[in-house]
Amino acid sequence: GQNIDQPTEMTATEGAIVQINCTYQTSGFNGLFWYQQHAGEAPTFLSYNVLDGLEEKGRFSSFLSRSKGYSYLLLKELQMKDSASYLCAVRETAGNMLTFGGGTRLMVKP
Amino acid sequence: DVKVTQSSRYLVKRTGEKVFLECVQDMDHENMFWYRQDPGLGLRLIYFSYDVKMKEKGDIPEGYSVSREKKERFSLILESASTNQTSMYLCASSLVSGDAYNSPLHFGNGTRLTVT
């Protein structure tokens, strides 16, 4: 089984940087995904990490430490449109399923 | 772009009714999934399917069944709807390939089901 934890809510200011953390415990690990979900819409894929280190994609970066069971999503130069929920999901070595954390609701204020 | 289409955006059903939620994807994906999303609980996997006529239970299959008669279509069935099945239901699909494990899920827009 898996246990995935992330903060429920965060608030940040437009133009700033915010880091959303995710910790996980799993019997087997085969990748960690971050998704963005705006209210009333479908989750959309942001990033994937399977090896330790930082993956950068424009204003968004995602970091993974497998030994610590830890990941974070870093959002730079925050924009109002970044107000959304951010979902951390872990894939086990067995199977092709993702297990999701509860999501972090980010509010960006002017 | 991958498109995953769920037949209804909103549904209201009565307790005890049989409910069908339909999902269609247009990218020839092998894998299809049904999740429900509830505040504070995140997305929880109900059922998934690796291929036509194949199905596997997820974390919370009780009270649900599924059908995959065609590759592009995955149906979720509530045999006898109950109020605790009021939720947002999300369908997703993904590709299976040699590098399958980084294949992301593509989600539909969801069906908000209310059981009264």
Interface residues (C-beta under 8 A of the other chain):
Chain A: T8 N30 G31 F33 Y35 E41 A42 P43 T44 F45 Y48 V50 L87 A89 R91 N96 M97 L98 T99 F100 G101 G102 G103
Chain B: V4 N31 F33 Y35 G40 L41 G42 L43 R44 L45 F48 Y50 G58 D59 L90 S94 V96 A100 Y101 N102 P104 L105 H106 F107 G108 N109 G110
